């Protein structure tokens, strides 16, 4: 796999027009850029709108990046709404690669539809250990996200890759348990809204546990999200807004009658050293998906430069994008980085 980066739309257009029939292509760019590139995209190209791009030169905003691959190793499948309508086609593609421990599914979802968990639950036929990496597409000023298979716009898609080289999936959390838990006592799961924690109005209790005034709660969302525990794994659920009725809406589902952990920010660069240091090999290619909320934090604290230095010294053949949420195996996460390593 080869990471690509184009500084202008004209460069990207020329590459699309000259793409060899034997090559597949995935491109990440702003919504406006994706709209402009889509009429030129051949059927074996995938385009996805982003909140920012990760390139072989590091983090950027307003460029076009992505990767090219041997088209014979991939099968692209549209995911309809409701996703169960696509189960037959997805299962057929999965059956071809399920016995390959190096295979993986790249899942690109509409980041405004709040359907990621529904899509993941429709993949009931996929073994728990099968690698799924994904990101949710970002929208433009009108609230529209853009995902294309060639010149055909779709809402969601999956690409199954039948890899020969070894692959590894890594999730990085830069947030750690702060020592407090809350019981979700009332929630609208599909609306991603919690009405009460510990039997008290959600915003009031969340603020009390953080030790901040309720009116200032939203100012602490970036530094103090919540964690959902799945056995030994911690999946971040990021709060979106505190509502006038005292409820709190999140960017992912939070279930009633479950405990959530209040999280605090660790040292992001120290965590990155641990993440990359735990890699089982030196990769030849890295696909990097970062949450838009991590981008906000890294931009605020001016961390991208140091992050890029370390990431690109780990592997210069790196690409990816800033997403509205991350898919890791069959879980939807926020404020997370997901890496796919190819040996």
C-alpha positions as CSV (number, residue, x, y, z in Angstrom):
1,X,0.0,0.0,0.0
2,X,1.3,3.4,-0.9
3,X,0.3,6.6,0.9
4,X,-0.5,9.6,-1.3
5,X,-0.8,13.3,-0.8
6,X,-1.8,16.1,-3.2
7,X,-1.4,19.8,-2.5
8,X,-3.9,20.9,-5.1
9,X,-7.1,19.6,-6.5
10,X,-5.6,19.7,-10.0
11,X,-2.9,17.2,-8.9
12,X,-5.6,14.9,-7.4
13,X,-7.7,15.2,-10.6
14,X,-4.8,14.2,-12.8
15,X,-4.1,11.2,-10.6
16,X,-7.7,10.1,-10.8
17,X,-7.8,10.4,-14.6
18,X,-4.5,8.5,-15.0
19,X,-5.3,5.7,-12.5
20,X,-4.3,2.4,-13.9
21,X,-7.1,-0.2,-14.1
22,X,-5.1,-2.5,-11.9
23,X,-5.0,0.0,-9.0
24,X,-7.5,0.8,-6.3
25,X,-7.6,4.1,-4.5
26,X,-9.0,5.6,-1.3
27,X,-9.0,9.4,-0.9
28,X,-9.7,11.6,2.1
29,X,-10.4,15.3,1.6
30,X,-12.8,18.2,2.6
31,X,-16.4,17.9,1.6
32,X,-15.9,20.6,-1.1
33,X,-12.9,18.8,-2.5
34,X,-14.7,15.4,-2.5
35,X,-17.7,16.9,-4.4
36,X,-15.3,18.4,-7.0
37,X,-13.3,15.2,-7.4
38,X,-16.2,12.7,-7.5
39,X,-17.1,13.2,-11.2
40,X,-13.6,12.0,-12.2
41,X,-13.4,9.1,-9.9
42,X,-13.3,5.6,-11.5
43,X,-15.4,2.8,-10.1
44,X,-12.4,1.4,-8.1
45,X,-11.9,4.7,-6.2
46,X,-13.4,5.5,-2.9
47,X,-13.8,9.2,-1.6
48,X,-14.6,10.3,1.9
49,X,-15.1,13.8,3.3
50,X,-13.1,14.7,6.4
51,X,-12.5,17.3,9.1
52,X,-8.8,17.3,8.3
53,X,-6.2,15.0,6.7
54,X,-3.2,13.0,7.9
55,X,-0.5,12.8,5.2
56,X,3.0,11.5,4.6
57,X,4.0,15.1,5.7
58,X,1.9,15.0,8.8
59,X,-1.3,16.6,9.9
60,X,-2.9,19.0,7.3
61,X,-6.2,20.7,6.7
62,X,-7.4,21.3,3.2
63,X,-5.2,18.8,1.3
64,X,-6.1,15.5,-0.4
65,X,-4.6,12.4,0.9
66,X,-5.2,8.6,0.8
67,X,-3.6,5.4,-0.4
68,X,-3.3,3.3,-3.5
69,X,-3.3,-0.5,-3.6
70,X,-3.6,-3.5,-5.9
71,X,-7.2,-3.6,-6.9
72,X,-7.3,-7.4,-6.8
73,X,-7.0,-7.5,-3.0
74,X,-10.1,-5.4,-2.2
75,X,-13.9,-5.7,-2.6
76,X,-16.0,-2.5,-2.1
77,X,-19.6,-2.8,-0.9
78,X,-22.2,-0.1,-0.3
79,X,-24.0,-0.2,3.0
80,X,-27.6,0.8,2.6
81,X,-30.1,2.2,5.2
82,X,-31.1,0.3,7.1
83,X,-27.8,-1.5,7.1
84,X,-29.4,-5.0,7.4
85,X,-30.4,-4.6,3.7
86,X,-26.7,-4.9,2.9
87,X,-26.0,-8.0,5.1
88,X,-26.1,-10.5,2.2
89,X,-23.5,-8.6,0.1
90,X,-21.3,-7.8,3.1
91,X,-21.4,-11.4,4.3
92,X,-20.5,-12.7,0.8
93,X,-17.4,-10.4,0.7
94,X,-16.5,-11.4,4.3
95,X,-16.7,-15.2,3.5
96,X,-14.0,-14.7,0.9
97,X,-11.5,-13.3,3.5
98,X,-12.6,-14.6,6.8
99,X,-9.9,-17.3,7.1
100,X,-7.1,-14.8,6.4
101,X,-5.8,-13.4,9.7
102,X,-4.3,-10.4,7.9
103,X,-7.6,-9.4,6.2
104,X,-9.5,-6.3,7.5
105,X,-12.6,-4.3,6.8
106,X,-12.3,-0.5,6.3
107,X,-15.7,1.0,7.3
108,X,-16.6,4.6,6.2
109,X,-19.8,5.9,7.7
110,X,-22.0,9.0,7.5
111,X,-20.8,11.0,10.5
112,X,-24.1,12.9,11.0
113,X,-26.6,10.0,10.8
114,X,-25.8,8.6,14.3
115,X,-26.0,5.1,12.8
116,X,-22.5,3.7,13.5
117,X,-23.7,1.3,16.2
118,X,-26.5,0.1,14.0
119,X,-24.1,-0.6,11.2
120,X,-21.7,-2.5,13.4
121,X,-24.5,-4.6,14.9
122,X,-25.6,-5.6,11.4
123,X,-22.1,-7.2,11.0
124,X,-23.2,-10.1,13.3
125,X,-21.7,-12.6,11.0
126,X,-18.2,-11.3,11.4
127,X,-16.0,-13.0,13.9
128,X,-15.1,-10.9,17.0
129,X,-11.4,-11.1,16.2
130,X,-11.7,-10.0,12.6
131,X,-10.2,-6.6,12.2
132,X,-12.5,-3.7,11.5
133,X,-11.1,-0.1,11.3
134,X,-13.3,2.8,10.4
135,X,-14.0,6.5,10.6
136,X,-17.1,8.6,10.2
137,X,-17.2,11.2,7.4
138,X,-17.3,14.9,8.3
139,X,-19.9,17.3,7.0
140,X,-19.8,20.7,5.2
141,X,-21.4,24.0,6.2
142,X,-24.8,22.6,5.2
143,X,-24.5,19.5,7.3
144,X,-23.9,17.1,4.3
145,X,-21.3,14.3,4.4
146,X,-19.9,12.9,1.2
147,X,-18.8,9.3,0.5
148,X,-18.4,8.0,-3.0
149,X,-17.8,4.7,-4.8
150,X,-16.4,6.1,-8.0
151,X,-18.8,8.9,-9.1
152,X,-21.7,7.3,-7.2
153,X,-22.6,8.9,-3.9
154,X,-23.4,6.5,-1.0
155,X,-24.2,7.0,2.6
156,X,-21.8,4.3,4.0
157,X,-19.5,1.7,2.6
158,X,-17.2,-1.2,3.5
159,X,-14.0,-2.3,1.8
160,X,-12.7,-5.8,2.6
161,X,-8.9,-6.1,2.1
162,X,-7.4,-9.6,1.6
163,X,-3.9,-8.9,2.7
164,X,-0.8,-11.0,2.3
165,X,1.3,-9.0,4.7
166,X,0.8,-9.1,8.4
167,X,-1.6,-6.5,9.8
168,X,-2.2,-5.1,13.3
169,X,-5.0,-2.9,14.7
170,X,-4.2,-0.5,17.5
171,X,-6.5,1.8,19.5
172,X,-5.0,4.7,21.5
173,X,-6.7,6.4,24.4
174,X,-5.1,9.6,25.8
175,X,-7.6,9.6,28.6
176,X,-7.4,7.5,31.7
177,X,-9.9,6.8,34.6
178,X,-10.0,9.6,37.1
179,X,-11.3,7.4,39.9
180,X,-15.0,8.2,39.7
181,X,-17.9,6.2,38.2
182,X,-21.5,7.0,37.5
183,X,-24.5,4.8,37.0
184,X,-26.6,5.5,34.0
185,X,-30.1,5.4,35.4
186,X,-32.1,6.7,32.5
187,X,-31.1,7.1,28.8
188,X,-32.4,7.1,25.3
189,X,-29.9,4.8,23.7
190,X,-30.7,5.5,20.0
191,X,-30.9,9.2,20.7
192,X,-27.5,9.0,22.4
193,X,-28.9,11.0,25.3
194,X,-28.5,10.4,29.1
195,X,-31.3,11.9,31.3
196,X,-29.9,10.9,34.7
197,X,-26.7,9.6,36.4
198,X,-27.0,8.1,39.9
199,X,-30.7,9.0,39.9
200,X,-30.0,12.7,39.5
201,X,-30.3,15.0,36.4
202,X,-27.4,14.1,34.1
203,X,-25.8,17.5,33.7
204,X,-26.2,18.3,37.4
205,X,-24.5,15.0,38.5
206,X,-21.8,15.1,35.8
207,X,-20.9,18.6,37.0
208,X,-21.0,17.6,40.7
209,X,-18.6,14.7,40.1
210,X,-16.2,16.9,38.2
211,X,-16.4,19.6,40.9
212,X,-17.5,22.3,38.5
213,X,-20.6,24.6,38.3
214,X,-23.3,23.0,36.1
215,X,-23.3,26.1,33.9
216,X,-19.7,25.5,33.1
217,X,-20.0,21.8,32.4
218,X,-19.6,22.0,28.6
219,X,-16.2,23.7,29.0
220,X,-14.9,20.5,30.6
221,X,-16.2,18.0,28.0
222,X,-13.0,18.0,26.0
223,X,-10.8,17.2,29.1
224,X,-13.3,14.9,30.9
225,X,-15.2,12.5,28.6
226,X,-16.7,9.3,29.9
227,X,-15.4,5.7,29.4
228,X,-17.5,2.6,28.8
229,X,-15.8,-0.6,30.0
230,X,-15.9,-3.7,27.9
231,X,-14.1,-6.4,29.8
232,X,-10.5,-5.0,29.8
233,X,-11.1,-2.4,27.1
234,X,-12.1,1.2,27.6
235,X,-14.2,2.9,24.9
236,X,-14.5,6.7,25.1
237,X,-18.0,8.3,24.8
238,X,-17.7,12.0,24.2
239,X,-20.4,14.4,25.4
240,X,-21.8,16.7,22.7
241,X,-24.0,19.1,24.7
242,X,-25.9,19.7,27.9
243,X,-29.5,20.2,27.1
244,X,-32.0,22.7,28.7
245,X,-33.9,19.8,30.4
246,X,-30.7,18.7,32.2
247,X,-29.9,15.8,30.0
248,X,-26.6,15.3,28.2
249,X,-26.3,14.2,24.6
250,X,-23.2,12.1,23.5
251,X,-21.5,11.3,20.2
252,X,-22.0,7.6,20.8
253,X,-24.6,5.4,22.6
254,X,-24.7,5.1,26.3
255,X,-26.8,2.3,27.8
256,X,-29.1,2.5,30.8
257,X,-28.2,0.4,33.9
258,X,-24.4,0.5,33.1
259,X,-21.6,2.2,34.8
260,X,-19.4,4.8,33.1
261,X,-16.0,6.0,34.2
262,X,-15.1,9.7,34.4
263,X,-11.8,10.2,32.5
264,X,-9.0,12.7,32.7
265,X,-6.3,13.7,30.1
266,X,-2.9,12.0,30.2
267,X,0.2,13.3,28.5
268,X,-0.6,12.7,24.8
269,X,3.0,12.5,23.6
270,X,4.0,10.1,26.4
271,X,1.0,7.9,25.5
272,X,2.0,8.0,21.8
273,X,5.5,6.7,22.8
274,X,3.8,3.8,24.6
275,X,1.5,3.2,21.6
276,X,4.2,3.0,19.0
277,X,6.7,1.3,21.3
278,X,4.2,-1.6,21.7
279,X,4.0,-2.2,17.9
280,X,5.0,-5.8,17.1
281,X,7.0,-4.8,14.1
282,X,8.2,-1.8,12.0
283,X,5.4,-1.2,9.6
284,X,5.7,-0.4,5.9
285,X,2.3,1.4,5.8
286,X,0.1,3.0,8.5
287,X,-3.6,4.1,8.2
288,X,-4.2,6.6,10.9
289,X,-7.8,7.7,11.9
290,X,-8.0,10.5,14.5
291,X,-11.1,11.9,16.1
292,X,-12.0,15.5,15.5
293,X,-12.0,16.1,19.2
294,X,-8.4,15.0,19.4
295,X,-7.7,17.4,16.6
296,X,-9.3,20.2,18.7
297,X,-7.2,19.3,21.7
298,X,-3.9,18.9,19.7
299,X,-4.6,22.2,17.9
300,X,-5.4,24.0,21.2
301,X,-2.3,22.7,22.9
302,X,0.0,22.9,19.8
303,X,0.8,19.2,19.9
304,X,0.6,18.3,16.2
305,X,4.2,19.2,15.4
306,X,5.7,16.9,18.0
307,X,3.1,14.2,17.2
308,X,4.0,14.3,13.5
309,X,7.7,14.0,14.3
310,X,7.2,10.8,16.2
311,X,4.6,9.3,14.0
312,X,6.5,9.8,10.7
313,X,9.7,8.6,12.2
314,X,7.8,5.4,13.0
315,X,6.5,5.1,9.4
316,X,6.7,7.8,6.7
317,X,4.3,5.9,4.5
318,X,1.3,7.0,6.5
319,X,-2.1,8.4,5.6
320,X,-5.5,8.9,7.2
321,X,-8.0,11.5,8.2
322,X,-9.7,13.4,11.0
323,X,-13.1,11.7,11.6
324,X,-16.4,12.3,13.4
325,X,-16.0,9.0,15.3
326,X,-13.9,5.8,15.1
327,X,-14.8,2.2,14.4
328,X,-12.6,-0.4,16.2
329,X,-13.6,-4.0,15.7
330,X,-17.3,-3.8,16.4
331,X,-17.3,-0.8,18.7
332,X,-17.9,2.9,18.0
333,X,-15.6,5.2,19.9
334,X,-14.9,9.0,20.2
335,X,-11.8,11.0,21.1
336,X,-9.7,8.0,19.9
337,X,-6.9,7.2,17.4
338,X,-7.1,4.0,15.5
339,X,-4.0,2.7,13.6
340,X,-3.9,-0.1,11.1
341,X,-0.3,-1.3,10.7
342,X,0.9,-3.3,7.6
343,X,4.2,-5.0,7.9
